[in-house]
């Protein structure tokens, strides 16, 4: 697997570059509880085994550029990401890559109708930073065709709120939430696309989402988009972007005590820069990198990403709004001329 780093919007953290490696492997903590995760469910041996199989196969992709098991251990958004990484997986000469690590593994089997088809594995891993750092992630596995496959990855939420406490026993609530799961990505794409214009959202234009740090303030989507638009204009570059729902279905995992749902949905994001007269790559706004390989003068660049967004969706009876609380992004394609 290989990462890249480039300018996008406030919603995409800095995507990783390089091949620097650290010691790795599945540590002795694989059966202990990670910090700040919900209590582990019982009877999780099969889920733990599936998680470690995924880790082993992912390490094979990294160490040996062997993607033969891709369809056996990934699905949905994660399969798309792995396919993109496969295109850049060739090892340079004399490369020495070590396996990925996963420690402090804790498994939650959330309440769900129709049997156990989903589990969430929490742990500290360097898989999604491509060996550059160990970070806490929640990984959603889905059982498809008798096999467990990684469907989504979510980094630890910022702001200190911690992981949402999921329903682990009994029957999950069937009460309607503020936002139906099948509307989540369409409504979110509409709100985020507007935010990328730099316009400050109001309660009405952001509805049904809360105007929290994702949508308000200097570090919000609209705040950073407004800054970049101004920088681009001074350099003779126009910036635009939009979001659209990805084809992968949304996960709606019931919260503990019948408080609503943890939504995990998938979007594609497109960011476009245009310079009619052309702009030399050395003077690109913010000295930000453009596509590689790059022409000396760039007239047009379009970057496409796939992104995961999580939100807390309260029950309709409890009122309130849907609060965005985390995301994960990865570059898919770049077109530059």
N, C-alpha and C positions, 0 to 999 in steps of 0.2 A: 504494500500500500504506500501511497505517496501523497503528500499534501501540497497546497500552494497558497500563496498569500497575495491578496490584492484588495484594492479599495472597493467597498460596496456600500451598504447602508448601515445605520446604527443597529439594525437587528442582527447583523452577522458579525460575530466576534472575529478577531484576527485569525484567519485560517493558516494552518501551519505549513512550514517549508523545511526542507533539509532532511538529513538522514542521521543526525547525531543519536547515538544509542547509549542506553544504560543497562546495567545488569537486570535480568528479567527472569520470569518463570512464575508459576503458580505457587505462592508462598504458603507457609504453614497456617496462615490466618484464613484460609479458604473456607473454614467451617465456623468462623467466629462472626459476631455481629458487627457490622460497620457502624461508625459513629453517626448519630442523628438519623438513623433509619427506623422505620416502624418495626415492631417486634416481628420476628420470623414466624412463619407458619409452621405447623407440624407436618410430618410426612412429606418432606421435600427432597428425599434422596434422588428421585428420578430427575427432578428439576435441577439439582446441583450437578448431577452427572451430565445433563444436557448442556448446562452452562460451560462446564469445563471442556466438553467436546467442541463447542463453538470456539472457545479460546484456543484450543489446540489447532483447530483447522484454520483459524484466522492467523495464527502464528506461522503456519505452513505457507500461507499466501504471502506473508511478509518476508519470511526467511528464504523461501525457495521459489517465490513467484508461481506457486502451485494453487490455482483457483479451481481445481477439479471439484471440490466440495461446496462450491458457492451455493448451488441450489439446495443442498442438503442442510445448510446452517443459516441461511438468510432468506428473507422474504420482504415484499413490499418496498418501502423506502430504503431500508438497509441493503437490500439486493441491488437497487439502483446505484447506491453509493459504492458498493464493492465493485460493480461492473465498471464504473468510471475509474476506480483505482486500478483495476486490472489493466487498463490501457497504459498505465504509467509504472507498471510494477517491475519492469526489466531491471535486473541488478547491474550496477556498474562493475567494471573489472575490479577485483580485489576487495569487493564489498564484504563486510562482515556484520550481518544482522543477527540479533539474538531474539528469542521468542518474547512475546508480550507477557506482561504480568497482570495478575488479578488477585487482590487480597481483600480480606474482610468481607467475604461474600455472605450475604443474607438474602433469603428467598421469602417473598410474600406471594401467597396464592390468593388473589382477591375474590370476593364473593362474585359469582357469575351464574347466569342461567344456563342450563343445558350441559352441566359437567364442567370439568376443569380444562379449558382450552387456552388459558392465558396464565402466565406467571410473571412476576417482576423480580429481577435479580439486581440487588443493590451491591455495589462494591467499588473499590478503588482500583483503577486500571489506567494503563497508558495506551490502550488500543486506539482511542479516538483522538489522541494527540500525537499519534504516530511516534511513540517512544520519547516524546520530548518532555512530558510531565505526567505524573500520576495524579488523576483527579477522580472525584466521586461521581458515579453515574448510576442512573436507574435504567435497566435494560429490559424491555418488554419482549418476551418470547411468546410465540403463538404456535399452537399445535396444528399442523397442516399435513394431511396425508399420513398421519401416524408419527410424524417427526416434529421435534421442537425446533423452531427457527427464529432467529433474532429479527424483530420487526421494527424496533425503534430504540433510540438511545437518547437520554435526557441528562444533561449535566446538573449538578447540585444547584438548587435555586439560590439566587443571590438575595441579599437583604436579610438573611438570618431566619427566614420563616421555616426552613427545614422541609423535608419531604412531606407531602400530604399523607395523613393517616388513612389507610384504606380499610374498607370493610373486609374482615378476615373470617368471620364466623356467621352462621345463620343465613337468612335470606336478605339480599340487598333490597333497598327501597325501590319501589316502582313509581314513586311520586314524580310528577313532571318537574324538570329543571327549568331554569330561566331560558336556556338555549338548548334546543334539541341537538343531539350529536350530529345528525345529518345536515344541520345548518351551520355548524361551527366553522368549517374552513371557508365556506362561501361568504359568510358574514365577516369573518376575520380578514379575508382577502380584500373585501371592500373597504374596511376601516384602515388597514395598513397601506393600501394603495393611495388613499387620500392623504394619509400621514406623510407619505414620501414626497408630497408636493411642498412640504414645509409648513402647511397650514395648521395652526393650533386647533385641535379638536375640541368640540364642546360636548357636554353631556349628551346632547341630542345626536350629533354626528358620530359619536363613538359608540352609541347604543348598539347592542346590549353589553358592551364592554366598559369596565371601569376606566376612568381617566387617571391611571396610575403612572408609575415611572416609565412604562413602555410608551406612553402617549403624551406625557407632559413633562416639561423641563428641558434643560440644555442637553442632557444625555438621552433624551427620548428619541423615538423614530423621527417625529416631525422636527424636533430641535436640531438634530445632527443633519437631517436632510436639508433644512433651511441654510445651515452653515455651508454645506458642500455646494449647494446651488449658487450661493453668493461667490464662493471661491471659483467655481467653474466659470461663472459669468465674467469675472475679472480676467480670466485667462482666455476668454473667447470660446468657452465650451458650454454646451447646454447639457443638462442632466435630467433624465426622467426614469421612472421605474414603475413596475406594477407587480402585483401578486395574483396568483391563481390557484385554485384548489388542485392538489395532486390527485391522481386516481386512487391512492391508497385510502382505505376506510379509516375513520376516526375511532380511537379507543375511548370509551367512556367507562372509567373504572369507579365503582361506587365508593364513596368516602365512608369512614367509620361513623357510627351513630346516626346514619341516615341523613347526613348533612348535604348530600348532593353528589357531584361526580368530579373526578380528575379527568379532564379532557386532554387527549394527545392527538393532534391532527397534523396534517402534512400539506405544505404549500410549495409551489415553485415561485421563485422571485427573479425578476429580470431587471437589471440596471443598465441603462444605455447612456453613453457619452458621445456627443457629436461636436465636431469642430469643422465648419465649412471650409475655412482657410487652412486647416491642418495645424497640428500642434506637435512640436518635437517632444519625444519621450522624456528628454532631460528636463523639460519645463512643465511636465504634467502637474496639475494642481496637487499641492501637498507633497510633491516629489513622490507621488504614489506610483507603484509599478503598474504597467499595462501588460498586455498578454505577452507570453513567451512562446515561440520566438516573436519578436516585435519588429515592426517596420520603424524606420527612423522618424517618420512623420505619421501621426495617427489622425485620421479624419473621423473614424467611427469605431466604437467598441461597444459590444453588448456582452454582458456577463449574465449567466443563468445559474441559479443556485437551487438546491432543494433544502427545505427548512422544516424543522419540527417545532411546533408551538404547543405549550401546555397552558392550561387555564383551570381555575377552580370555578365550577358551575354550581351555584347554590340552587336549592329547591325553590320553585316558584312561590310556594307558600311562605318561604323565609324572606322573600324580597331580595333586594340587592342587585348587583350586576356581576357579570362574569369577569373575573380578575386574571389577566395574563400573568404568568409566573415563571416562565422559562422557555428557552429555545435552543435549538442545535442546527447549525447550518453547514453546508458542504458545497463546493463549486462543482458544477456539472460541465458547462461549456463556456468557451470564450470565442467570440468572432471579432476580429479587428482588421481594419483596412486603412 
